[in-house]
Amino acid sequence: MEHLKKINMSDREIMDAKNGIAIRESYGFRDPVVKKVCDKFVKRSDVGYEKYGSTLDDERRLKMKGLQKYLNDAQEELMDAILYIQAAKDELQDLSEEALIDKFKHDEEEI
């Protein structure tokens, strides 16, 4: 694998070469938001592969993880997402309060 990196192949290209994938299908996007999300999925998949050395499809086909574990993982990820949403809402509230305080201070200076 190191010899492949020497010829400037990305980790994804190396993985494709190992799996016999010669050409990766390319998609056009009408919506740049959709493209951004798809790009993030690919990057996230690459991170997972680097971290665990397998794909979700490998886990499923090779019975590395059962349905209960998939459901637990999804539940934990959604619980984390709720926490991130709350933290973001709290941050937005703090920013709004700071903006009001700054506006009040600025208005007082004009009087």
TORTORMAR-528987 format. One line per field, with one value per residue: residue number from 1; residue in three letters; x, y, z of N, C-alpha, C, O, CB in turn. Coordinates in steps of 0.02 Angstrom, whole numbers, plus 50000, padded with zeros to 5 digits. Glycine has a CB too. Example, Ala and Ser with C-alpha at 12.3 -4.5 7.8 and 13.67 -1.06 7.14 Angstrom:
<recs>
n	[1 2]
res	[ALA SER]
nx	[50660 50642]
ny	[49716 49888]
nz	[50390 50354]
cax	[50615 50684]
cay	[49775 49947]
caz	[50390 50357]
cx	[50660 50645]
cy	[49835 50002]
cz	[50390 50394]
ox	[50712 50670]
oy	[49834 50057]
oz	[50423 50402]
cbx	[50565 50704]
cby	[49776 49970]
cbz	[50452 50286]
</recs>
This chain:
<recs>
n	[1 2 3 4 5 6 7 8 9 10 11 12 13 14 15 16 17 18 19 20 21 22 23 24 25 26 27 28 29 30 31 32 33 34 35 36 37 38 39 40 41 42 43 44 45 46 47 48 49 50 51 52 53 54 55 56 57 58 59 60 61 62 63 64 65 66 67 68 69 70 71 72 73 74 75 76 77 78 79 80 81 82 83 84 85 86 87 88 89 90 91 92 93 94 95 96 97 98 99 100 101 102 103 104 105 106 107 108 109 110 111]
res	[MET GLU HIS LEU LYS LYS ILE ASN MET SER ASP ARG GLU ILE MET ASP ALA LYS ASN GLY ILE ALA ILE ARG GLU SER TYR GLY PHE ARG ASP PRO VAL VAL LYS LYS VAL CYS ASP LYS PHE VAL LYS ARG SER ASP VAL GLY TYR GLU LYS TYR GLY SER THR LEU ASP ASP GLU ARG ARG LEU LYS MET LYS GLY LEU GLN LYS TYR LEU ASN ASP ALA GLN GLU GLU LEU MET ASP ALA ILE LEU TYR ILE GLN ALA ALA LYS ASP GLU LEU GLN ASP LEU SER GLU GLU ALA LEU ILE ASP LYS PHE LYS HIS ASP GLU GLU GLU ILE]
nx	[50041 50098 50181 50089 50045 50156 50145 50058 49919 49755 49683 49557 49567 49665 49597 49495 49572 49621 49503 49466 49401 49392 49342 49261 49096 49032 48936 48824 48766 48620 48594 48693 48695 48655 48763 48867 48827 48833 48970 49018 48969 49048 49177 49158 49137 49263 49340 49285 49322 49461 49476 49414 49443 49353 49202 49031 48954 49039 49033 48899 48881 48977 48929 48974 48915 48761 48581 48528 48639 48661 48543 48561 48677 48627 48530 48611 48687 48585 48545 48661 48655 48542 48594 48694 48612 48545 48654 48692 48577 48583 48702 48664 48566 48647 48725 48627 48584 48703 48714 48603 48639 48755 48695 48613 48711 48775 48668 48651 48769 48749 48658]
ny	[49940 50063 50089 50128 50250 50327 50363 50465 50435 50449 50400 50347 50312 50214 50119 50088 50032 49918 49849 49822 49920 50011 50125 50260 50307 50463 50604 50732 50884 50974 51052 51140 51123 50991 50928 50966 50897 50763 50755 50767 50648 50555 50590 50565 50428 50389 50426 50339 50217 50225 50229 50110 50011 49945 49942 50000 49913 49801 49767 49730 49627 49534 49502 49571 49654 49660 49684 49741 49811 49903 49978 50028 50105 50202 50262 50316 50407 50495 50544 50613 50709 50783 50842 50923 51010 51076 51139 51225 51305 51366 51437 51524 51597 51660 51739 51822 51890 51956 52040 52123 52187 52254 52340 52415 52479 52554 52637 52710 52783 52874 52961]
nz	[50000 50035 49927 49832 49880 49855 49724 49725 49751 49814 49972 49949 49812 49822 49900 49809 49705 49769 49785 49657 49584 49446 49385 49456 49473 49422 49470 49418 49490 49521 49626 49734 49871 49892 49831 49919 50036 49990 49961 50091 50145 50076 50122 50258 50254 50211 50324 50420 50363 50369 50508 50556 50465 50384 50286 50301 50227 50225 50361 50371 50273 50317 50437 50550 50637 50717 50696 50814 50865 50761 50775 50906 50886 50796 50878 50980 50904 50862 50986 51021 50920 50960 51075 51018 50945 51050 51113 51008 50999 51125 51108 51005 51072 51169 51084 51030 51145 51178 51067 51086 51205 51162 51068 51153 51232 51130 51091 51209 51212 51110 51162]
cax	[50000 50142 50206 50036 50045 50213 50125 50008 49850 49719 49663 49499 49592 49700 49545 49463 49618 49622 49438 49454 49358 49435 49312 49209 49044 49029 48868 48815 48718 48584 48591 48758 48685 48655 48833 48905 48808 48861 49043 49030 48958 49108 49231 49142 49150 49337 49362 49264 49363 49528 49472 49392 49469 49300 49146 48967 48934 49079 49004 48834 48890 49018 48895 49017 48872 48691 48528 48523 48696 48647 48492 48592 48721 48584 48500 48663 48703 48530 48549 48715 48630 48499 48638 48725 48560 48534 48713 48689 48524 48609 48751 48625 48536 48701 48744 48571 48587 48761 48698 48557 48679 48796 48651 48593 48770 48785 48614 48665 48824 48722 48614]
cay	[50000 50122 50103 50163 50320 50361 50390 50517 50411 50463 50340 50319 50280 50153 50071 50067 49988 49854 49816 49811 49972 50049 50191 50279 50345 50534 50631 50804 50907 51036 51090 51137 51098 50918 50909 50972 50842 50702 50758 50753 50576 50520 50603 50529 50358 50381 50429 50276 50162 50233 50215 50042 49963 49911 49985 49977 49855 49746 49748 49697 49563 49487 49493 49598 49692 49640 49735 49776 49857 49958 50020 50063 50157 50255 50296 50356 50463 50543 50576 50662 50764 50825 50881 50975 51059 51116 51182 51276 51351 51405 51483 51575 51639 51701 51789 51870 51932 51999 52091 52171 52226 52299 52391 52459 52520 52600 52685 52754 52828 52926 53007]
caz	[50000 50037 49859 49797 49905 49825 49659 49739 49750 49875 50008 49914 49751 49843 49919 49747 49670 49805 49776 49586 49555 49399 49372 49504 49439 49440 49465 49414 49540 49509 49689 49769 49940 49887 49818 49982 50080 49962 49973 50162 50155 50051 50169 50320 50240 50211 50394 50451 50336 50398 50579 50572 50416 50348 50267 50329 50189 50251 50426 50360 50238 50355 50502 50603 50682 50707 50693 50879 50869 50715 50806 50962 50858 50769 50935 51012 50859 50866 51051 51014 50877 51001 51118 50976 50930 51110 51121 50957 51019 51181 51079 50969 51124 51197 51033 51026 51205 51171 51017 51118 51253 51123 51039 51208 51248 51075 51095 51266 51194 51065 51199]
cx	[50043 50167 50153 50033 50101 50195 50065 49936 49818 49701 49604 49521 49628 49649 49510 49507 49620 49559 49420 49409 49403 49408 49257 49159 49042 48958 48870 48761 48686 48592 48658 48753 48688 48726 48875 48891 48838 48936 49059 49019 49020 49166 49220 49154 49225 49365 49346 49307 49433 49529 49460 49418 49416 49245 49083 48943 48973 49049 48940 48844 48927 48989 48939 48976 48800 48643 48524 48580 48686 48596 48519 48637 48680 48554 48551 48682 48649 48529 48604 48692 48585 48541 48672 48675 48549 48593 48712 48635 48547 48659 48716 48593 48588 48720 48690 48573 48646 48748 48652 48594 48722 48755 48630 48651 48781 48731 48625 48719 48801 48681 48653]
cy	[50063 50140 50139 50236 50360 50390 50437 50495 50428 50397 50306 50283 50214 50099 50044 50017 49919 49814 49806 49861 50015 50119 50203 50324 50417 50559 50707 50824 50972 51083 51084 51114 51022 50894 50912 50914 50776 50699 50742 50679 50537 50529 50566 50455 50343 50380 50363 50218 50165 50212 50141 49989 49923 49962 49961 49915 49793 49720 49708 49628 49511 49475 49515 49635 49672 49699 49775 49828 49916 50006 50060 50119 50216 50296 50342 50417 50516 50579 50629 50722 50811 50870 50938 51029 51105 51164 51239 51328 51395 51457 51540 51623 51686 51757 51842 51917 51980 52056 52144 52216 52276 52356 52440 52506 52573 52656 52734 52804 52885 52977 53062]
cz	[50000 49968 49818 49818 49872 49757 49666 49730 49816 49909 49974 49850 49767 49861 49857 49710 49703 49793 49702 49553 49511 49387 49423 49467 49466 49429 49458 49464 49518 49568 49725 49841 49941 49875 49881 50029 50055 49972 50045 50177 50133 50099 50235 50312 50240 50282 50430 50427 50366 50472 50594 50523 50380 50332 50303 50292 50211 50317 50417 50329 50279 50425 50560 50656 50666 50708 50758 50886 50822 50746 50865 50938 50833 50826 50969 50970 50861 50933 51051 50974 50917 51047 51079 50958 50990 51121 51071 50974 51076 51156 51043 51018 51154 51148 51027 51085 51202 51122 51046 51167 51216 51093 51093 51227 51195 51077 51152 51250 51150 51102 51231]
ox	[50026 50174 50170 50019 50094 50228 50027 49895 49849 49704 49600 49495 49622 49656 49495 49483 49621 49560 49364 49381 49446 49447 49213 49178 49050 48924 48913 48716 48721 48595 48678 48801 48719 48748 48915 48937 48864 48963 49108 49055 49042 49201 49267 49179 49247 49409 49388 49325 49461 49576 49492 49415 49432 49243 49084 48914 48945 49040 48929 48819 48911 49021 48941 48998 48781 48663 48518 48568 48701 48604 48503 48636 48698 48552 48536 48692 48663 48513 48595 48707 48589 48525 48677 48692 48543 48582 48728 48645 48534 48659 48736 48593 48575 48729 48705 48563 48639 48769 48661 48583 48726 48776 48629 48640 48794 48747 48610 48716 48830 48669 48625]
oy	[50112 50198 50178 50280 50421 50437 50447 50532 50423 50344 50245 50229 50165 50042 49985 49965 49868 49752 49785 49848 50052 50167 50162 50372 50428 50537 50741 50785 51019 51144 51030 51087 50992 50844 50867 50886 50737 50646 50707 50650 50491 50481 50538 50422 50292 50340 50336 50174 50114 50180 50113 49929 49872 50016 49907 49870 49739 49660 49659 49578 49452 49443 49483 49645 49667 49756 49836 49883 49973 50067 50118 50174 50274 50357 50399 50471 50576 50638 50684 50780 50872 50928 50994 51088 51165 51222 51296 51388 51455 51515 51598 51684 51746 51814 51902 51978 52038 52113 52203 52276 52334 52413 52501 52566 52631 52714 52793 52862 52939 53032 53105]
oz	[49967 49952 49773 49776 49863 49734 49619 49703 49869 49878 49971 49835 49731 49841 49852 49686 49669 49792 49687 49500 49536 49381 49432 49434 49526 49383 49487 49479 49499 49562 49745 49869 49984 49904 49894 50059 50094 49989 50060 50218 50168 50116 50263 50358 50267 50298 50465 50467 50385 50495 50638 50538 50349 50360 50333 50322 50216 50327 50452 50354 50277 50467 50613 50712 50608 50720 50756 50910 50840 50742 50874 50966 50846 50823 50985 50996 50861 50936 51077 50991 50909 51057 51104 50958 50982 51137 51087 50964 51077 51178 51048 51007 51162 51167 51020 51077 51222 51133 51033 51169 51236 51093 51081 51236 51211 51065 51144 51273 51151 51076 51264]
cbx	[49953 50200 50226 49968 50051 50272 50110 50020 49846 49654 49646 49447 49639 49747 49495 49448 49689 49631 49384 49426 49322 49439 49283 49240 48976 49081 48826 48795 48752 48509 48533 48790 48617 48608 48863 48888 48731 48845 49070 48983 48896 49127 49238 49069 49119 49370 49329 49191 49366 49553 49418 49317 49515 49271 49135 48914 48945 49152 48990 48789 48927 49089 48875 49070 48882 48671 48461 48526 48762 48622 48432 48632 48764 48529 48471 48725 48713 48463 48563 48778 48592 48451 48692 48753 48494 48524 48778 48675 48461 48642 48798 48572 48504 48763 48755 48504 48591 48823 48666 48500 48723 48833 48589 48572 48833 48783 48547 48685 48879 48680 48574]
cby	[50000 50110 50038 50130 50321 50314 50334 50576 50335 50504 50357 50375 50327 50167 50104 50127 50018 49866 49856 49744 50015 50011 50195 50316 50311 50576 50611 50826 50916 51023 51064 51206 51124 50893 50954 51039 50836 50696 50828 50795 50552 50545 50679 50542 50338 50437 50489 50262 50165 50306 50256 50040 49917 49852 49986 50033 49867 49767 49811 49740 49575 49514 49419 49647 49769 49591 49703 49726 49821 49931 49978 50014 50128 50226 50246 50313 50438 50508 50523 50630 50735 50781 50836 50944 51025 51071 51141 51245 51312 51359 51446 51542 51596 51658 51755 51833 51888 51959 52059 52135 52179 52261 52358 52416 52476 52562 52650 52713 52789 52894 52971]
cbz	[50060 50084 49824 49809 49981 49819 49610 49696 49736 49861 50081 49897 49712 49903 49967 49702 49668 49880 49810 49576 49611 49332 49299 49567 49447 49399 49527 49342 49609 49494 49734 49767 49969 49831 49763 50017 50086 49887 49954 50206 50115 49980 50183 50340 50172 50169 50431 50436 50259 50391 50612 50573 50450 50390 50190 50326 50114 50262 50468 50316 50173 50361 50511 50572 50675 50759 50678 50937 50853 50647 50828 51006 50802 50724 50986 51026 50787 50853 51108 50981 50817 51044 51150 50911 50909 51171 51114 50888 51040 51233 51032 50925 51180 51213 50965 51023 51268 51150 50955 51154 51297 51067 51007 51269 51254 51008 51103 51327 51158 51009 51253]
</recs>
